[in-house]
Amino acid sequence: MLEDLFSREPRMSFLKAKSEAFESYKWYKAWLKTHRNPDGIVCLGSDRGGEFIDGEFATYLLNVRTAHNLNVHDSPQSNGVAERLNQTLIESARSMLFRAELPPFLWAKAIHHAAWLRARVPS
């Protein structure tokens, strides 16, 4: 999940493997540049997961002059905004699936819908 900290609009990418994170990031950066901010991403905040600090990803961030802020390892408290958003979206998706009596395999669609709703409802 990527979230623009200015608009608080989340964008979801469901990955089968952590190795897909770099391609997903490049897709989001291109989408953001086209639809929201022509300047692109100025700063990327992440945990110290291997998918964000491997050689190719780190080199790419240096080349495009994107600052990379790393949180404390194994400390979800330092990534509070993203952790809270994950929890909110999962609870919303679970509630929608339960209320509509839909099968659990639709969880990705439900989370996409929960994110779409959250971006459009004032809170």
N, C-alpha and C positions, 0 to 999 in steps of 0.2 A: 504494500500500500504506500502510495506517495501522497503527500498532502501539501498544498500551497499554504504556507503559514499566514499569508496576507488575506486570502479569501476563505481559508479553511475548507476548501473544496477537495475532497479526497478523490483519487483516481486509483482504481483497483486493477491489479494484474495478478492473476492466479498462475503460479509457476509450478511446474512439475519437479524441478530441481533448482537448487540455489545457483547453479551455473547459468541459469537463464536471467539472472538479475541484471547483468550488464546490458544485454539487449533490451530488456524491459525499460531500463533507465534511459537508454538512448532514444527509444520510442517515445517515452514521456517527455523528454527534453525537446524533441522535435514537435510534439503536439503542443506543448506549452509555448514554444516560440511562435508557432503559427496562430494559436487561438488566444493567448493571454498576454505574453510578455516577450517582445522582440529581443530583449536583452538576454533572455534565457535564464538559467539557474545561476545564482551568484554564490550560494552556499548550500551544501548538502550535509545534513546531520544524520548520523547513523550510529548503530552500535558497532562493536568491533567484530562483527561477523566476517568470516573469511570471504564471503561474496562481495564485500564492499572494499576490502583492503588488498585484494590480490593485485599482482603486477599490472595486468592490462587495464583494470578499472582505475587504479591509482594513477597510472600514466596518462590515461585519458583525461581525468580530472585536472591534472597539472597542465596538460596541453590546451585545454579549453578555459583555463584560469578559473576553475570553480574551487572555492575553499571547501575543505572537508573537515567538519567538526565531528570528532569521535566521542561518544559517551563512555562512561566508566563500564568496563567489562562486567558482565553478569549482574547488572544493576538496572532492572526495568524501571526503577523509581526515577532515574535520571532521564528517562525517555517518557515522561509522564503524559504528554499530549498524545503521542502516537499510541501508547498502551491504553489510555482511556478511550480513544477513538475505536481501537480494535475491539475492546470490550463492549462498547455501545453498539457497534455494527453487528457483532455476533449475537448479542442479546436481542436486538431488533429482528434479525433474520430468523433466529430460533422462534421468536414469538409469532412472526408472520407465517412460518411453515406450520407451526402447531395450530394456530387459529384457522388456517385455510385447509388443514388436514392434508397437507402435501407431503410427499416422500422426502426423506433426508437428502437424497442425491441432488436435489435442487438448491442446496445451500449456497453455491456460488452465485446463482441468479438472485437469490434472496439477499445476499450481502451486497451485490451490485445495486439492487433496488433500495436497500436501506441507505446506502451511500448517496444515491440519487435523491432520495427524500430528504436526507439530512442537509444536503447542499441547497435545497430549495425552500426549506421551512425555517423561518426566523426563530432563533432561540436566544 
